[in-house]
Amino acid sequence: MPTVHLLDYVAGNVRSLVNAIEKVGYTVEWVKSPADVSKAEKLIIPGVGHFGHCMSQLANAGYVGPIQEYIKARKPFMGICVGLQALFEGSEEDALVPGLGLIPEQLKKFRDTDKSVPHIGWNSANTSAQGEVSENSIYGLRPSSKYYYVHSYAAPYREGQLEKSGWTVATARYGDEEFVGAIAKDNIFATQFHPEKSGAAGLRVIKAFLDGKRLEKLEETPPAALTREGLTRRVIACLDVRTNDQGDLVVTKGDQYDVREKDGVSSGGAVRNLGKPVDMAKKYYEQGADEVTFLNITSFRNCPVADTPMLEILRRTSETVFVPLTIGGGIRDTVDTDGTKISALDIATMYFKSGADKVSIGSDAVIAAEEFYARGKTLIGNTAIETISAAYGNQAVVVSVDPRRVYVSSPSSTSHHTIKTSTSGPNGEEYCWYQCTIKGGREGRDFDVRQLVVAVEAMGAGEILLNCIDKDGTNSGFDLELINDVKKAIKIPVIASSGAGHPKHFAEVFEKTPTDAALGAGMFHRAEYTVRQVKEYLQEEGLLVRQFEETI
């Protein structure tokens, strides 16, 4: 197979990019030293995280000069995410670290006054001509396709400015801000989005670049409904994974987190087995899931960390599932079976190298947040959230929150943040606060959800997975009051979870709260509804969703 050279400088999940390159018929060779750069015929530089960290990594390793010379030699070059940002002169994210300087402009942070930051999810990358969608496609980009973005900083688009210098630009909109989604000139092509996590649409982009098909005429202009710009409504499929009593890994689901069958006579109270994790993840991907989340609800502590079964699940899933993968469970400082101490950052790195794009932290986040307040809201830099976000960017860290309602007669009867609820308590209480729990909901803390989300945002979390023990397994819809209250407190994106039982619940949460995504589990596992049916319902309700594309 023809060869592509890939430069890995601790750029997060590169396994998925390797899988995507191999999927479209190429093989990967690694650039292991600056001297290897000039030998490449096709060079791809991926990147996630902090602009300054990534550029410093390249500079300190001696890669900046060879990359600049490679580009001047007019060989095919592709940058992904920070790989696009590197083409610019610099970034607000770290004003002291220069970029490659091919484009004399600065990257800016998105405004968070009217939207969540980071910008996470599926958006457009449309080339335009005189304000209209172009009839030409650069490197396989299509106006009807959506692509997966995850970033806080972007290159603002000023009409005609880059084009004057010979660049072809594809743009996207986030709120009222238009920014560069992809850019091309001569031998250079770069995307702010992640094509390797953008399904068939992204695979088509990678293949077009590697095949050298820079410009193609679109066969037809798609309907306006399919070319709407802006962030789509994300629908996430979640798989709770654990070992059953026979030691097999299964997807399970329970009511209020109890995953054992209730009919003790026929099942013996066995762990509920809903299927195999890899097979089910692939099924949801093919139904159009925008992300897949694995929550490891057993710790697998009887084996070496490097042999954790979840690593193999990620490796196998990332071979066929080209959307973002999140893994939760066991992301903490730990001691291996041989007594070796392993940090949360080391464990996260193993997950990223195995195919994960984000890690989800639960109980440890609560403990870290409690300590944050005990220190007078002071960061110490060594928590799992801080170390992982510093290395890979805050978009790589999700905090999973498991709150439950505690009803009170009045706000003055508790020191915690309360809301007035439309759902009265058992004694007619009109107020409640949301108590944080740990250990899968088994232990409550004297700590509320507002305290937690504010703390973890300050510590570097990039997203909140907002569960609700009271709603879990009820099929009665999401806790809208909880979601609205949390969204008022923070700027980072929130994923609504717990309670979905019908497509209308997804429409309801998107219409009545500013949530950034919504997650389903049991309703998908039991085949009551498919992901595709949920998206079709949302589209009928006028909500913007990503269309699943079956072929490259």
Long-range contacts (C-beta under 8 A, 24 or more apart in sequence): 1-25, 1-26, 1-27, 2-26, 2-27, 2-210, 3-27, 3-28, 3-29, 3-41, 3-42, 4-28, 4-29, 4-42, 4-43, 4-44, 4-210, 5-29, 5-30, 5-31, 5-36, 5-37, 5-39, 5-40, 5-41, 5-42, 5-43, 5-44, 6-30, 6-31, 6-43, 6-44, 6-45, 6-46, 7-31, 7-37, 7-43, 7-44, 7-45, 7-46, 7-63, 8-46, 9-47, 9-54, 9-57, 9-58, 9-61, 9-63, 10-57, 10-391, 11-46, 11-47, 11-48, 11-49, 11-54, 11-82, 12-46, 12-47, 12-48, 12-49, 12-352, 12-357, 12-392, 12-393, 12-396, 13-48, 13-318, 13-325, 13-352, 13-353, 13-355, 13-356, 13-357, 14-46, 14-353, 15-315, 15-318, 15-353, 15-354, 15-355, 16-196, 16-197, 16-318, 16-322, 16-325, 16-355, 16-357, 17-44, 17-46, 17-80, 17-196, 19-196, 19-318, 19-319, 19-322, 19-355, 20-195, 20-196, 20-202, 20-203, 20-206, 20-322, 21-196, 21-206, 21-210, 23-203, 23-322, 24-203, 24-206, 24-207, 24-210, 24-552, 25-207, 25-210, 26-210, 34-61, 34-62, 34-63, 34-65, 34-66, 35-66, 37-63, 37-66, 37-67, 37-69, 37-70, 38-66, 38-69, 38-70, 38-73, 40-70, 40-75, 41-75, 41-76, 42-75, 42-76, 42-78, 42-210, 43-67, 43-70, 43-75, 43-76, 43-77, 43-78, 44-77, 44-78, 44-79, 44-80, 44-83, 45-77, 45-78, 45-79, 45-80, 45-83, 45-86, 46-79, 46-80, 46-81, 46-82, 46-83, 46-196, 47-79, 47-80, 47-81, 47-82, 47-83, 47-85, 47-86, 48-81, 48-82, 48-150, 48-392, 48-393, 48-395, 48-396, 49-82, 49-391, 49-392, 49-393, 49-395, 49-396, 50-93, 50-94, 50-390, 50-393, 51-82, 51-85, 51-86, 51-91, 51-93, 51-94, 51-97, 51-99, 51-107, 51-153, 52-91, 52-93, 52-94, 52-96, 52-97, 53-94, 53-390, 53-391, 54-82, 54-86, 55-86, 55-94, 55-97, 55-98, 55-99, 56-97, 58-86, 59-97, 64-100, 67-100, 68-100, 71-100, 71-102, 71-187, 71-188, 74-186, 74-187, 75-187, 76-187, 76-189, 76-209, 76-210, 76-212, 77-187, 77-188, 77-189, 78-188, 78-189, 78-190, 78-191, 78-209, 79-188, 79-189, 79-190, 79-191, 80-190, 80-191, 80-194, 80-195, 80-196, 81-150, 81-151, 81-191, 81-192, 81-193, 81-194, 83-190, 84-155, 84-180, 84-182, 84-183, 84-190, 84-191, 84-192, 85-153, 85-155, 85-192, 87-183, 87-188, 87-190, 88-155, 91-153, 92-153, 93-152, 93-153, 102-188, 103-155, 103-162, 103-165, 103-167, 103-183, 105-155, 105-161, 105-162, 107-153, 107-154, 107-155, 108-153, 108-154, 108-155, 108-156, 109-152, 109-153, 110-152, 110-153, 110-154, 110-174, 110-175, 110-177, 111-175, 111-177, 112-491, 114-175, 114-176, 115-174, 115-175, 116-491, 116-492, 116-493, 116-494, 116-516, 117-152, 117-491, 117-492, 118-150, 118-151, 118-152, 118-394, 118-395, 118-462, 118-463, 118-492, 118-493, 119-149, 119-150, 119-151, 119-152, 119-154, 119-174, 119-231, 120-149, 120-150, 120-234, 120-395, 120-462, 120-463, 120-493, 120-516, 120-517, 121-148, 121-149, 121-150, 121-231, 121-232, 121-234, 121-290, 121-493, 121-516, 121-517, 122-146, 122-147, 122-148, 122-149, 122-198, 122-231, 122-232, 122-234, 122-290, 122-546, 123-147, 123-149, 123-172, 123-173, 123-174, 123-181, 123-193, 123-229, 123-230, 123-231, 123-232, 124-171, 124-172, 124-173, 124-181, 124-227, 124-229, 124-230, 125-170, 125-171, 125-172, 125-181, 125-182, 125-191, 125-193, 126-170, 126-171, 126-172, 126-181, 126-227, 126-229, 127-168, 127-169, 127-170, 128-171, 131-159, 133-221, 133-227, 135-217, 135-218, 135-221, 136-215, 136-216, 136-217, 136-218, 137-215, 137-216, 137-217, 137-218, 138-168, 138-170, 138-182, 138-184, 138-189, 138-214, 138-215, 139-182, 139-184, 139-189, 139-205, 139-208, 139-209, 139-213, 139-214, 140-201, 140-204, 140-205, 140-207, 140-208, 140-209, 140-213, 140-216, 141-170, 141-182, 141-205, 142-201, 142-204, 142-218, 142-222, 143-218, 143-221, 143-222, 143-226, 143-227, 144-222, 144-226, 144-227, 144-547, 145-198, 145-201, 145-204, 145-547, 145-549, 146-198, 146-201, 146-232, 146-546, 146-547, 147-181, 147-191, 147-193, 147-194, 147-195, 147-198, 147-201, 147-202, 147-205, 148-193, 148-194, 148-197, 148-198, 148-202, 148-290, 148-323, 148-324, 149-181, 149-192, 149-193, 149-194, 150-194, 150-324, 150-357, 150-395, 151-192, 151-395, 152-394, 152-395, 154-179, 154-180, 154-192, 155-179, 155-180, 155-192, 156-180, 172-229, 173-229, 173-230, 174-230, 174-231, 184-214, 189-214, 196-322, 197-322, 197-323, 197-324, 197-357, 198-322, 198-323, 199-285, 199-322, 199-323, 199-548, 199-549, 200-322, 200-549, 200-550, 200-551, 200-552, 201-549, 202-322, 203-322, 203-552, 204-552, 207-552, 226-547, 228-544, 230-544, 231-544, 232-290, 232-544, 232-545, 232-546, 233-506, 233-510, 233-517, 233-518, 233-538, 233-543, 233-544, 233-545, 234-290, 234-291, 234-495, 234-516, 234-517, 234-518, 235-288, 235-289, 235-290, 235-506, 235-517, 235-518, 235-519, 235-520, 235-531, 235-534, 235-535, 235-538, 235-545, 236-289, 236-290, 236-291, 236-292, 236-293, 236-495, 236-517, 236-518, 236-519, 236-520, 237-281, 237-284, 237-287, 237-289, 237-291, 237-292, 237-293, 237-519, 237-520, 237-521, 237-524, 237-531, 238-292, 238-293, 238-295, 238-497, 238-519, 238-520, 238-521, 239-277, 239-280, 239-281, 239-292, 239-293, 239-294, 239-295, 239-521, 239-525, 240-295, 240-297, 240-521, 241-277, 241-294, 241-295, 241-296, 241-297, 241-310, 241-313, 242-271, 242-296, 242-297, 242-298, 243-271, 243-298, 243-300, 243-309, 244-270, 244-271, 244-273, 245-270, 245-271, 248-273, 249-276, 249-277, 249-309, 249-313, 250-274, 250-275, 250-276, 250-277, 251-275, 251-276, 251-277, 251-280, 251-525, 252-297, 253-473, 253-521, 253-522, 253-525, 253-526, 254-472, 254-473, 255-472, 255-473, 255-474, 256-441, 256-469, 256-472, 256-473, 257-440, 257-441, 257-442, 257-469, 257-472, 259-297, 274-525, 274-526, 275-525, 277-313, 277-317, 278-313, 278-316, 278-317, 280-525, 281-317, 281-321, 281-325, 282-317, 282-320, 282-321, 284-524, 284-531, 285-320, 285-321, 285-322, 285-323, 286-548, 286-550, 287-530, 287-531, 287-532, 287-548, 288-531, 288-532, 288-535, 288-546, 288-547, 288-548, 289-323, 289-531, 290-323, 290-324, 290-517, 290-546, 291-323, 291-324, 291-325, 291-326, 291-517, 292-317, 292-321, 292-323, 292-324, 292-325, 292-326, 293-325, 293-326, 293-327, 293-328, 293-360, 293-465, 293-519, 294-325, 294-326, 294-327, 294-328, 295-328, 295-329, 295-360, 295-400, 296-327, 296-328, 296-329, 296-330, 297-329, 297-440, 298-329, 299-329, 299-330, 300-330, 302-337, 303-337, 304-336, 304-337, 304-338, 305-334, 305-336, 305-337, 305-342, 305-347, 305-350, 306-350, 308-350, 310-351, 311-350, 311-351, 311-354, 312-354, 314-351, 314-354, 314-355, 314-356, 315-354, 315-355, 317-355, 318-354, 318-355, 324-357, 324-358, 325-355, 325-356, 325-357, 325-358, 326-356, 326-357, 326-358, 326-359, 326-360, 326-398, 327-351, 327-356, 327-358, 327-359, 327-360, 328-359, 328-360, 328-361, 328-362, 328-398, 328-400, 328-465, 329-360, 329-362, 331-359, 331-360, 331-361, 331-364, 331-384, 331-388, 332-361, 332-364, 332-384, 333-384, 343-387, 344-383, 344-384, 344-387, 344-388, 345-384, 345-387, 345-388, 345-391, 348-384, 348-388, 348-392, 348-396, 349-391, 352-392, 352-396, 357-396, 358-395, 358-396, 358-397, 358-398, 358-462, 358-463, 359-388, 359-396, 359-397, 359-398, 360-398, 360-399, 360-400, 360-465, 361-385, 361-397, 361-398, 361-399, 361-400, 361-461, 362-399, 362-400, 362-401, 362-402, 362-438, 363-438, 363-439, 365-399, 365-400, 365-401, 365-452, 365-456, 365-461, 366-436, 366-437, 366-438, 366-445, 366-447, 366-452, 367-438, 368-455, 368-456, 368-459, 369-447, 369-451, 369-452, 369-455, 369-456, 369-459, 370-445, 370-447, 372-455, 372-458, 372-459, 373-451, 373-455, 377-455, 377-458, 379-458, 379-459, 383-459, 385-456, 385-459, 385-460, 385-461, 386-459, 386-460, 388-460, 389-459, 389-460, 389-461, 389-462, 390-460, 393-462, 394-460, 394-461, 394-462, 394-492, 395-462, 395-463, 396-462, 397-460, 397-461, 397-462, 397-463, 398-461, 398-462, 398-463, 398-464, 398-465, 398-495, 399-452, 399-453, 399-456, 399-461, 399-463, 399-464, 399-465, 400-465, 400-467, 401-436, 401-449, 401-452, 401-453, 401-464, 401-465, 401-466, 401-467, 402-436, 402-437, 402-438, 402-440, 402-441, 402-467, 402-469, 403-434, 403-435, 403-436, 403-437, 403-448, 403-449, 403-467, 403-468, 403-469, 403-482, 404-434, 404-435, 404-437, 404-441, 404-444, 404-468, 404-469, 404-470, 405-432, 405-433, 405-434, 405-435, 405-470, 406-432, 406-433, 406-434, 406-435, 407-431, 407-432, 408-432, 408-433, 416-448, 416-450, 416-451, 417-448, 417-450, 417-451, 417-485, 419-481, 419-485, 421-481, 422-481, 423-481, 434-482, 434-485, 437-469, 441-469, 449-482, 449-485, 449-486, 450-485, 450-486, 450-489, 453-486, 453-489, 453-490, 454-489, 454-490, 457-490, 457-491, 457-492, 461-492, 462-492, 462-493, 463-492, 463-493, 463-494, 463-495, 463-516, 464-490, 464-492, 464-493, 464-494, 464-495, 465-495, 465-497, 465-519, 466-494, 466-495, 466-496, 466-497, 467-497, 467-498, 468-497, 468-498, 468-499, 469-498, 471-498, 471-499, 472-498, 472-499, 473-522, 474-499, 474-501, 475-499, 475-500, 475-501, 475-502, 475-522, 475-523, 476-501, 477-501, 477-502, 477-505, 477-508, 477-509, 478-505, 478-508, 478-509, 478-513, 478-515, 478-518, 480-508, 480-509, 480-512, 480-513, 483-509, 483-513, 483-515, 484-512, 484-513, 484-514, 487-513, 487-514, 487-515, 493-517, 495-519, 501-528, 502-529, 503-529, 503-533, 503-534, 503-536, 503-537, 503-538, 504-537, 506-534, 506-537, 506-538, 507-537, 507-538, 507-541, 507-543, 510-538, 510-543, 511-541, 511-543
